[in-house]
Amino acid sequence: MLLALLPLAPACAAQPLRIGVLAFLGSEAAVEEWSPVLRRLQASLPGHTPALVHLDHDGLRLAASQGELDFIITNPGHYVELEAELGASRILTLDAGGGRSPERALGSAVIVPADSPLHSLAELRGKRLAIVGREGFGGFQMLWGELDALGLSPERHLAALHEVGFPMSGVVAALDAGLADAGVLRSCLLENRADWQERFRVLSPRNEPGFACASSTPLYPDWPLAALRHTSPELSRMVAIALLGMRTERDGLAWAVPADYQAVHELFRRLEIGPYAYLRAPTLMALAERYWPWVAGFALLLLGWIIYTVRVEHLVQRRTAELRHALAEREALTQHMHAAQEQAEHLSRLSVLGELSGTLAHELNQPLAAIANYANSLVRRADNQRLTEAAVREAGGEIAGQAERAAGILGQIRVFARKRAASRERQPVRDVVDETVALFRGMLAHAPEVRIADELPADACTEFDRLQIQQVILNLLKNAWDASHGLPVARQRIVLTLDTDADSLHIRVRDYGVGIDAATRNRLFEAFFTTKADGMGLGLSICRGIAEAHGGRLSADIPDDGPGAIFVLTLPQAKRYIQSTAKPTDA
């Protein structure tokens, strides 16, 4: 609140005369603008000590409500609010002269920089607008009325309302600083700037006869001088007579009899603000009085709804049992579907092992043959009386090592093939990739080169079921080997690339085999679709289901840099992972 008492002459009597002024241009501008009023009252009312009090909207309202002022000079919108709230009563209206009548003296000019692409008020949709404040009459409310007529709501259809406060020159500063696309000034303030036509343009300028200033809105009455409820009628009469004697050519401004402020009331009623804010949030009693036919109709509807509700409640009670029965059947069907999916995944792993079973015998033959050779060697040494403790230790160690190797191969296969409930844990992906590659190479007699390109950060991990993801990777490695094992050795290699982005972790399996065409790629993940003569067409379909159950995806690409195919398993990183609400499938 701006508070500055400005007596221009020494006090000569004990009766103060306090006039509150809305200082919309700042305190210094208010002193310059309203000093003629103070000088006139000092000369005409020697028994009083006139003083001007320069305030903002809230300060003027507070001072008037507390009885600290005798008169107020403010804009028409603020006066209408104080008239309804505090009983303020206008006794004069400012006569600014210059062709402006007291009844048609105020408008608002919406300005934009000279190079702005905006030309009309309708183009303000989605733009930033600089205003003095929502209570400013010339700085916002008059324009609000025009926007409302265009079907635009400042709160909903403008990008922002940038409130600069007093003084109003802050609107120009906001435009210069790029804080707003357009600004609202009270009419005739822009013309006080010598270079305004070079720097600014006015949106939707109106042709108002006899009004020399640019305006984007209709014109409203000028500022009133109003007495407050506690001001004596005799003092109001004396002040009115004194100020009516002012002349523009002599005193710099003049006053006229009170103008009609009905236009301001109509604007506020349409916007439902000020004394008409109750229209926006009416009480139940006001609604009942205004809309009693609708209230009566609503009561009948309510009665019908009660009767209907009673009947519906009876039907609900009867059908609840049917719904429970249907839900039980649905739950049973869901459990059956999960069991079928578990069985399909288990059979898929067994199918992979079945396809590789021919090579398992070769891998197991090597440690078994080594065990038999060392055992026979011990027998021969015993028969020839050449058995030494060192020979026994060497043969025993080799036999134990080869037995552990065979047991390791069988253990890995047994873990992979067993059926058990899915269990997701947070763990690094590189471990399961290394384990799967070892299992894959251990089951092949002539395993291809499998190179792992690890581009993951040190802390990259996610939540997954280890055996299910191992099943997907092993299936992709098996498909890569099937696509290239009959080709030259250089094209039998397989490359696994591990990388990540902001959200996801990627496992890319690249082969250099016969490749896939676009038509085949579009059908790869369909159930029972296969390109193998003895394939079932379920492997990739099940693998995609596993990926999606983990919140990820499985896709296939055709490489640009050579033959073959790239299959990409994408999983969400642990920090972004959201546990699926669906019941997890078993491997």
ABEGO torsion letter per residue (X at the ends): XBBBBBBABBBABABBBBBBBBBAAEAAAAAAAAAAAAAAAAAABAABBBBBBBBBAAAAAAAAAAGABABBBBBAAAAAAAAAAAGBBBABBBBAEGGBBAABABBBBBBBBAABABABAAAABGBBBBBAEAABAAAAAAAAAAAAAAGBBAAAABABBBBAEOBAAAAAAAAAAGABABBBBBBGAAAABAAAAAABBBBGBBBBBGBABBBABBBBBBBBBBBBAABBAAAAAAAAAAAAABBAAAAGBBBBBBBBAAAAAAAAAAAGBEAAAAAABBBAAAAAAAAAAAAAAAAAAAAAAAAAAAAAAAAAAAAAAAAAAAAAAAAAAAAAAAAAAAAAAAAAAAAAAAAAAAAAAAAAAAAAAAAAAAAAAAAAAAAAGABBAAAAAAAAAAAAAAAAAAAAAAAAAAAAABBBBBBBBBBBAAAAAAAAAAAAAAABABBBBBBBBBABBAABBBBBBAAAAAAAAAAAAAAAAAAAAABBAAAABBBBBBBBBAABBBBBBBBABAEBBAAAAAAAABBGBBABAABAGAAAAAAAAAAAAAGBBBBBBBBAAEBEBBBBBBBBBAAABBBBABBBBBX
